[in-house]
Amino acid sequence: MTDIGGVGFEIRLSELRKAQKHLLFNRGAFKETDCADLLVSPCVATFRTVGTEFEAPVKGSRLGPARMPLKTLKQLVQAAATFGKPEIKLHFEPGKVQVENKFIIRHPDVSLGIFPSQKFDLPPDAGLLDTLALASLLLPEQIADQVCASASRRLNGTHRKRCPEQLSP
């Protein structure tokens, strides 16, 4: 788990926009409910959703994993653009994201310490047969460990408003 200090880094606004564009591509109806996982290292931030991963150069100040809804990422990019700066400082804590230590975006699903392995990853536009094939190869516990919220809705037919840490059986 991440320490109480949260996760923080500085990123070029252009890279943050690219990350948003890559993560939102081909999301369809799940844009409002899917989550983005973020792993910050000293020089690179990895943004990940089901079927998509994007790496951007950063200046990491507080390292670790974080998770936020894609809806929050979109708000984050819009807020960052209003500062008129080429590089933006972001700080993640449970329930909120701070932009330049001046603007706060609150959402209950912003969390720290979550960066799931995605050995079995489905693209966001995977067909029914692909999804069923994956479900037939894995146990429910394995699916819960490997697949994020978007694929889980396709596998069990539920539609959740919040980003689950894992699937319920």
C-alpha positions in Angstrom: 0.0 0.0 0.0 1.0 3.6 -0.5 2.0 5.7 2.5 -0.3 8.4 3.9 1.5 11.0 1.8 -0.4 10.0 -1.3 0.9 9.8 -4.9 2.3 12.9 -6.6 4.0 13.8 -9.8 4.5 16.6 -12.4 3.5 15.9 -16.0 3.4 17.9 -19.2 -0.2 18.9 -20.0 0.2 17.5 -23.6 1.1 14.1 -22.1 -1.8 14.2 -19.8 -4.1 14.9 -22.8 -2.6 12.0 -24.7 -3.2 9.7 -21.8 -6.8 10.8 -21.6 -7.2 10.3 -25.4 -5.7 6.8 -25.3 -7.7 5.6 -22.2 -11.0 7.0 -23.5 -10.6 5.5 -27.0 -13.3 2.9 -27.9 -14.9 3.0 -24.4 -18.4 3.4 -25.6 -21.0 3.3 -22.9 -18.4 2.5 -20.2 -16.7 6.0 -20.3 -18.6 7.1 -17.3 -18.1 4.1 -15.1 -14.7 2.5 -16.0 -11.6 3.2 -13.9 -8.0 4.2 -14.8 -5.2 2.7 -12.8 -2.0 4.8 -12.5 1.5 3.7 -11.4 4.0 6.5 -10.7 7.7 5.9 -10.7 10.5 8.5 -10.5 10.4 9.2 -14.3 7.4 7.4 -15.8 3.6 7.2 -15.1 1.7 4.2 -16.5 -1.9 4.9 -17.1 -4.0 1.7 -17.6 -7.5 0.7 -18.3 -8.9 -2.6 -19.7 -7.3 -3.1 -23.1 -5.2 0.1 -23.0 -2.0 1.2 -21.5 -0.2 4.5 -21.9 3.2 5.6 -20.4 4.1 9.3 -20.0 7.3 10.9 -18.8 6.9 12.5 -15.3 8.8 13.9 -12.4 7.6 11.6 -9.6 7.6 13.1 -6.2 5.5 10.6 -4.3 5.6 7.2 -5.9 3.0 4.4 -6.0 -0.3 3.3 -7.5 -3.6 5.1 -7.6 -7.0 4.5 -9.2 -9.6 7.0 -10.4 -12.7 6.9 -12.6 -12.3 7.9 -16.2 -14.8 10.6 -15.5 -12.4 12.1 -13.0 -9.5 11.9 -15.4 -11.5 13.9 -17.9 -12.3 16.5 -15.2 -8.6 16.5 -14.3 -7.5 17.3 -17.8 -10.0 20.1 -18.1 -8.9 21.6 -14.8 -5.2 21.3 -15.6 -5.7 23.2 -18.9 -7.1 26.2 -17.0 -3.8 26.9 -15.3 -2.1 27.8 -18.6 1.1 26.0 -17.7 3.0 23.4 -19.8 3.7 21.2 -16.7 1.1 20.4 -14.1 1.6 19.1 -10.6 -0.9 16.4 -9.5 -1.4 14.9 -6.1 -3.7 11.9 -5.3 -5.1 11.0 -1.9 -8.0 8.8 -1.1 -11.2 10.5 -2.3 -9.5 13.4 -4.1 -7.0 14.7 -6.7 -5.3 18.0 -6.3 -4.2 20.0 -9.3 -1.3 22.5 -8.7 -2.2 22.4 -4.9 -5.0 24.9 -5.8 -7.9 22.9 -7.3 -9.4 19.8 -5.8 -11.5 17.2 -7.6 -13.3 14.9 -5.1 -14.6 11.5 -5.9 -15.1 8.6 -3.5 -13.6 6.1 -6.0 -10.2 7.9 -6.1 -8.0 5.4 -4.2 -4.4 4.5 -3.5 -2.5 1.2 -3.6 -4.4 -0.5 -6.4 -2.6 -1.5 -9.6 -4.0 -4.9 -10.7 -2.0 -7.3 -12.8 -3.6 -7.6 -16.3 -2.2 -10.9 -17.7 -5.6 -11.6 -19.1 -6.7 -8.3 -20.6 -9.6 -7.7 -22.9 -9.8 -4.8 -25.2 -12.7 -2.4 -24.4 -14.6 -3.5 -27.6 -14.1 -7.3 -27.1 -16.9 -9.4 -28.6 -19.1 -11.7 -26.7 -17.3 -14.8 -27.9 -13.9 -13.5 -26.7 -15.4 -12.6 -23.3 -17.1 -16.0 -22.9 -13.8 -17.8 -24.0 -11.9 -16.0 -21.2 -14.6 -16.8 -18.7 -14.5 -20.5 -19.6 -10.7 -20.6 -19.2 -10.5 -19.0 -15.7 -12.0 -19.5 -12.3 -14.1 -16.6 -11.0 -11.3 -15.8 -8.5 -8.7 -15.5 -11.3 -11.0 -13.3 -13.3 -11.5 -11.1 -10.2 -7.7 -10.8 -9.9 -7.0 -10.0 -13.5 -9.9 -8.1 -15.1 -11.0 -4.6 -14.3 -14.6 -3.2 -14.0 -15.3 -3.0 -17.7 -14.8 -6.6 -18.4 -16.5 -7.6 -15.2 -19.7 -6.0 -16.3 -19.6 -8.0 -19.6 -18.9 -11.3 -17.8 -21.6 -11.2 -15.1 -24.1 -8.8 -16.7 -24.0 -6.2 -13.9 -23.5 -2.5 -14.2 -21.8 -0.9 -11.3 -21.6 2.8 -10.6 -18.5 2.5 -8.5 -15.1 1.0 -9.5 -14.8 -2.4 -7.7 -11.5 -3.6 -6.4 -12.5 -7.0 -7.4 -15.6 -8.9 -8.6 -18.1 -10.3 -6.3 -18.9 -14.0 -7.0 
